Amino acid sequence: MRLRGRKGIRESLEEQTDLVILDPRSYKGEWSKLFGNDHPIHVEFGMGKGQFISQMSFKYPDINFIGVDMYDELIRRAGDKARAVWEPAGHETPPNLKLALANIDYAEEVFSPGELERIYLNFSDPWPKSKHARRRLTHPRFLDKYRGLLSDLGEIHLKTDSRSLFEFSLNAFADFGLQMKNISLDLHADGIINEDHIMTEYETKFVGRGVNIHRCEAIVGAEALKQYQATRLDKYRL
């Protein structure tokens, strides 16, 4: 991806220490202290322009959110969007959101084991060529990282317009022994979503074009799996 950023963008980001984290490795294991509470931490890897993570932070004030991307320009755009979302509520800075400049390849250098409760993978690059499979964010090498970073309540939530990436991901989750739930091949036609559903920029565009959105949730944490299995047993007893 090539992005044409504004002149002086890095200097601008350096001034936004209230929201932007340019050296996230320094907060490994300390993210809760940075937020000033022990609320669950949800991370979006590859947040793009930040529509999803900004609106999620506003909708769920009792959850701490971190948007991660490796491009200065996307961090800038996400910062502008986040401030715009929170401004009507009287907040110049979102109280439960940080934007981190980082490469997901080194996620284990940014977060400690068990530090995260949920990982969002929204419209990640599908890398359609087989020789690039290792770059897909649901490749087993990444799943191994995520499993180490997620807590006992940990989950991975995936959304994509790419049928090939979705099929690859379902197989990768299964090979990793992860329980999947809420699987949809056409999210906006399956009745799973409602008016409170938060879409990314890509999702908004693709839905407008009539493109199917695929989604699933993978349970990683032992306690999350236990809770899920208990609810399913209760359902089948009815």
N, C-alpha and C positions, 0 to 999 in steps of 0.2 A: 504494500500500500504506500502510495506517495501522497503526502499532504503538503500543501503550500501554506505554511504558517505565517503569521504576522511578524514583522520585524520587531525584535526585542521581546519575543514571546518568553524566552527563558527568564529574562529579568522580571517580567510580569509575574511569572509563576513563583519566583523566589520571594516575591513580596506577599504572597498569599499563604503565609504559614498557618493561618487559621483553618484552611481547607485543604491545601495541596501539600503532599508529602513527597519531596523529591529524593529523599534518602530513606526509603521504607525499611531497609535492612536494619537501621538503627532502632526500630520499634519492634523487632522480633520478640515475641513473648510479652510485650509491653503495651499492646493495643488497647486493652481495657483501661490501663492507667491513662493513656492518651485521651480516651473518651471520658474518663472520670467516673465510670460505673462498671458494673459486671453484667450488663445486658448481653444477650447473644450477639455474635458477630456474623453477618452475612456478607459475602464477597461476590462481586461480579467480575469474572476474568474476561477481559476484552470488552470493556463497557462502551466503546465507541463514543458517541457524542453525549452520552450520559442521561438520556431521557428516562430510561428505566430506573436506574439507581437513584436518580434525583427524586422521582415521584414515589418510589418505594420508601425512601427515607422520610418523606413527608407523611405518607399514609401510615407508617408503622414507627412512631416516635420511640417506642420501647425496645427497638432493635437498632444496633449499631451497623452501619453499612460502610463498605469500602469498595470503591470502584477502581479497578486496576487496568491500566493500559500502558503501552510502551512508547506512545507518541505524544510529544509536547503539545501539539496542536489539538489533539483530542482531549487532553487534560484541560486545556484552556477552554474549549467549547463546553465541556462538561461542567467546569466551574461556573461559567456564565449561566448555564441552564439551571444548575443547582441553586444559585443565589436567586434567580428569577422565580423559581418554584416556592422558595421559602419567604421571599420578600413580603407577600401579602399577609403573612402571619406575623410580621414584625421582626423577622430574623434576617440580619444581614449575612450571617454565616449559619448554615445548617448545623444544628447542635449534635446530630448523630450520623454525620457523613464525612468521610475523608476520601480524597482522590489521590491514588498512589501511582507514581511513575515507576513501572517495573516490567520486566520481562517474565512471563509466566514460566518460562523454562527454569527460573531460579526461585520459584514460589517458596520452596522450603528454606530459603535464606531470608525470607520476609516474614514468614509465620512459623510459630512453634507448633509441635505436635499437639493436636486437640484444641487448638486456639479458635478454630472456626466451627460454626454450626451448619452453615449452608453455603454451597457454591453454586452460582448461576453461570451457565454457559449459554449465552443468547446469540444465535446467528453467527457462530464462529466460522472462520474460513474453512470450507469443506475439504480443501486440498484434494481435489478429485483424482489426481494421478496416483496410482498405486505406489510409485516410488517416493511419494511424499506422505505416505500414511502416518509416519512417525510424528509429523507435525500437527496432526489432528488432535484437538484438545480432549478427545475421549479415547485416545490411544492408550493402551495399557501402561505405558511409561508415565503418562500424566495421571491416570487413575491411581497408580501406586503412590504418587505424590499426594493426591487429594486424600486418599485413605489415611495417610499419616497426619495430615493437617486437620482433619475433621474430628469432632468430639463424638461421644457416645450417641448423641442425637443427630449426627451428621447426615446430610442428604446432598445430592447433586441434582439440580433442576436444569434440564436441557430443552431448548427451543431452537428449531432450525427450519428453513424452507427447503433444505437439501435432503431429498429422499435417500440418496446414497450415503450421506453422512449419518442420517438417522439409523439406517440399517446397520451400518458399521458400528455405531454407538450401542445399539441394543445387543449386538453380538459381543461387543467388548464388555459391557456391563454383565452379561450372562457368564462369559468366560471368567470374569472376576468374582463370580459368586454373589453378585448384588441382587437383592430383591427389587423389582421394578413395580411401579404403580402409576395410575393415571396416564396410561399410554394412549396417545391420540395421533392418528394419521391426518386428521383434519380438525384442528383445535377449534376453529371458529364455526364449525358445523356440528360439532359433537355435543353442544350444550354444556360443556364443562365450564366455560367462562361466563362472566356476567358483566354488568356495567362497571364494576370495580376493577376489572382486569386491566393491568398496566402493560402497555405495549412498548416495544422499542421502536426506534425510528425505522429500522428495516421492516419490522412486523407491520407497522402502519402502511408502509409503501406496498408490501407484498399482498396484504389483505385487500387493499384497494385494487390490485390487479387480478384478484381472484386466485392467488397462489395458495396452495395448501400449506398450513403451518403444522409441523410435527412437534410433539412435546412428550416428555416423560420425566418421571422422577425416580432416581435411584437411591435406595436406602443404603447407607454406609455404616452408620453407628449401630452398635449392638443394642443399645437401649431403644433407639428409633425402630429397629426391626422388631424388638419385643412388643412395643406399643402397637405397631402396625398389625402384627399377627394376632394380638388380643382383640383389636377392633374387627378384624376379619372373622375371627371365630364367633364373636358376638353377632355379627351380621348373619352368618350362616345358621345360627341357632334360631333366628326369627322364623 
